[in-house]
Amino acid sequence: MKDDKFDIMLAEMIGRKDGMTVPDGYFSEFAARMDSMLPDDRVTEKQPAVRTRWQMVRPYAYLAAMFAGIWCMLQMFHLMGVGSQGIVSPDTNPVLAEAISDDTFMDDYYCMDVDELDFMDDLYASGLDITNL
């Protein structure tokens, strides 16, 4: 009850006007005034536009392309997966096993960004004793 009195008092102090007012009768003839302001040479389209063959086929072509993309993505996941037919494992893929066993391939494509000093530091950090070499 006390809150109701407070709300009423607050509404009386602040008032209900938000500053957004329009003149009286402004919207009563709004449509007629707007119509008179528009140019008279408006062209209204009575016949629907003729759709070309591509416009009719385009949604289906996009749908087919989407499904082809999904199929290609799933094929790539299947090919990269670990298993009997996966290409990740060198045990099941002779081309990958041959590439790993070839020293020149590994030097050219796999180890080409390794700095020799970093490599030596890693060997010393792992406990390599050069007196045993």
N, C-alpha and C positions, 0 to 999 in steps of 0.2 A: 504494500500500500504506500509505503514511504517512497519507493522507487517510482511509482506512478506519478506522485506529486512532483518529484524531481524532474521526470521526463516532460511533464506538462510545463513546468517552469522554464526548463531549458528550451523547449520548442517556442515558447512565448518570447524569450530573450533573443534567440537567433532568428526566428521567423522561418517561413517556408519558401521564401523566394530564393531562387538560385541564380537570378540574373539573366535567364534565358526567356525572353518574352517576345511575342510577335504581336503585331497590331490586330485589333479585333476584325474578324471576317477575312483574315489573310488567306486561309485555306478554303474558304467557301467557293471561290471562283478560280482556284489555282489551276485546274485542268484547262479551263477555257483560256486563261491568260497565257499559259504555256503553249497551247495550240496556236494562238494568234502570233506568238513570237517566232515560231518555226517557219522556215521558208515554204512557199506553196508548191514549189516544183519538186517535191519529194517523190522518189520513185519507190514504189512498193513492189516487191517481187511476188508475182502471183504463181509462177511455175517454179517448182523446185529445180535446183541446178542439176544438170546431167552429170552423173558420176562416171568417171573413166573406169576402165577395167582394172587399172592398178589400184585405184582407190577402193574398189570392191575386194580385191585380193589381198591388199596390204595387211590387214589384221591377221589373216591366216598365214601369210608369209612370215610375219613377225613371230607368231606362235610356233611355227615350224622351226624357225631359227633358235628360239628359246629352248625348245626340246632338244634340238641338235647340240646346243651348247651344254645342256645338262648331261646329255649322253657322253659327250667328249670329256667332260669333267669327271664323270664317274669312271670312264675308261682309264683316265690318267691315275685316279686313286687306286684302281684295281692293279694297274701295271706297276705302280710304285709300292704297293703293299708287300709286306713280308709274307712269304709262303712259297709254295711249290712253283708258282708261275711268276713270282715277283722278280723284278730286275735289280733289286737292292742287294740281294745276297750273291756274293761271288761263287758260292757253292753250286748254285743252280744256273748261273749265267756264265757261259764260257767266254764271251766277249769281255765281260767285266773282269773275270779272273785273269785273262791274258793281259788286259790293260794294266791291272795292278802289278802283275809280275814283271812288266817291261819297265826297266829302270829309266830309260830316256823319256817315256811317257810320264812317269811320275815326276821326274825332274822338270819337264817342260810345263805340265799342266797342274800338277798338284802341289809341288814344293817350290814353285817359282817365286813366291813372295816371302820366303823365309830368309832372313838376314843371317849370315854366317856367324857374326858375333853373338846374336841372340841365341842361335843354335848352340854355340859353344858354352854360353852362360847357362843355358838350360841343362846341358850335359854335366857341367861342374856342379850345379845346384842339386842334380839328382845323385851325385856321389861318384862320378866317373873319376878314376885315378889314372892319369896319363902315364904313370911309371909302369903300368902293366901292359901298355900297348906295344 
